[in-house]
Structure formats: C-alpha cells, structure tokens
Amino acid sequence: MHLAQFAQAESWFGLFDEEEMEKLLLAGKIARAVRQAVPRMVFQGASVLGICEWVESEIARMGGSPAFPCNVSINEVGAHYTSPTSDTTVVPDGALVKVDLGVHIDGFIADTAVTVSVGSEFEDMIKAAELALERGVQAVRVGGKIGDVGPLVEKTIRSMGYKPIRNLTGHQIEQYTIHSGLSIPNVSGSEPTGKFQPWSVYAIEPFATLPRAIGEVKEGAPGNILHLVKLKRPKTEPQKGAYEEIYRRFRTLPFAKRWVAGIGEAVSKLLAEKVLYEYPVLVEASGMPIAQAEHTVVTTDKESIVTT
C-alpha cells in the first residue's frame, strides 16, 4: 500500500510520522522479498551457515539491516538457532527447515518466517501454520481483542490435524525492540486482556507440531544469539570498548556471536558479567518436528497493513 493512501488520516503524525512509516514499509518490503527467495536456498546438503549469511547479505544489499541474526531451525528446533562462525551443519533430507528473518531501517522492524520442506512428509503441517497465520492476521484490527488470536490460531491448526506450540507466541514490536513485552498467544486458555492499538506493530507467529507431541518447547543449548540486557557502560577494558561497539552497531537488537568475532574475548566477559544475554535454542519437548509461519502487521488509526 502506497504511503500517499495514508495522508488523509488526521492523526497521521500522532505516533508514526511520514518518514517512520516509510521505514516500516520498506523494512517489510525487503523482508518479504528475502523470505520469498529463501526456498531456493534451502535444499538437502545446503550449509546452514551459508543460508544465514545469504539472508543477512541480501537484507543489506537491498538497503536494510538484519533486525536479528537469521534463524535456521531444523525439525524439532523451534527457534533461536543461528550459525557460529565455524558451523558445519547442513540441511538433512526429510527436514522441516524454519527460516526466521528480520529487517530494520533505523530500528523500524519487520519480522517474518517461512518453513521449507526438504523431502519431509509434513507439508500439510506447513499449510496448517500458514492458514493459522492468515486467520490470525485477519484478527489484527484496531479495537479488536488481542485475546481473540490464540483461540483462532489453535482452532485452525487443530482442525487440520495438528497441535499448536503453546509456549511460543506472537509479540508486539517497537523501535529497536523485537519483543516489547506484549505476547500474543497461539492457544486458548491464556487470553491476554487489552485491544489492538492504533499506530502499533505486531508480529503474528503460529507454530504447529504433530498431534502426539507435547506441544511445548524447552530450552536447549545456547544458540549463538546475544543482546544487551544492561544498558550501563562497563568501567573496565576490554568490556567498555566492546559494550560501546555493540551498542553503536545493534542498540538493543539481538546479534550473532559471529558478527562480533573480532572482540570475542570481551564478549565472553560481558556474558559472564550478565551485561549480555545469550538466547537458548528452543526445542520441542518430545522431539517432534515444528512448522512456523510469521507476518508483521502495522496498524494505523483506520486499518491494518501486513508489511511482510
């Protein structure tokens, strides 16, 4: 949707000014283009590190910056795996491969994901996640209940013979913040109060698994993704210099260990001092495969726009 179509809204300059909306739309355009190209990069024997680096370089080539490291999560891994510098992991035959990517323009973010079947028998599970995403996105409207999304997503996934992952959720997005504190559940029974607000950004993100699965993820090994959790500059070197470089490059956005390999010793010290947090890989608790789909939605005072 072209920016000029929003110009008549009197409250246009309330939260997103014209430049900010342009950045949100551009981030979404880049994320959509990269996501659409991802399936040709995911095949049996493909390097996971190569996929990550290709996604991140494409985002940069198109004028954006990665909002977080490209996540490539295979089979039972649901989220938070990106390659370390020396990763030798390749895509196996029969795999479900989730590629989750984000783009930002000056901190204005688009977040999207696609699942690719590499000779797996679970293509219908991908369709269940995608249909749940389509219906969940339709529920994002100004004044609509946030709590309506979870039951709708769950009903859709279960109607196709699969089970939602109950402890993975969608989320609200703010400038330089992927998860701003508001979660959007994918199941019923824990419906949050509140309504979708105008001039806001939301990610709708269903995950589906097999009906015999537990339907939850548990924390696994560290996944090579970090972010600043203490916004206070250390007083000693090399931590002080590393902190300044990280904040300058990423602010509070997640980043990959391999992006800061040159200051690895200082990064290790910042982790030990709990200035940095490393995300654990999230794995389906019974080892069952997971499919994921995701879009970003921006609300104005009148409508909702799927930017990705």
Secondary structure, DSSP 4 states (H G I P E B T S, - for coil): --GGGGTT-TTTTSSS-HHHHHHHHHHHHHHHHHHHHGGGG--TT-BHHHHHHHHHHHHHHTT-EEEEEEEEEETTEEE-----TT---BPPTTEEEEEEEEEEETTEEEEEEEEEEES-S-HHHHHHHHHHHHHHHHT--TT-BGGGHHHHHHHHHHHTT-EE-TT--EEEEBTTBS--S-EE-SSSS-PPP-BPPSSEEEEE--EEE-TTS---EEEEEEEEEEEE---S--SSTTHHHHHHHHHHHHTTS-EEGGGGGGGHHHHHHHHHTTSEEEEEEEEETT---EEE-BEEEEE-SS-EEE--
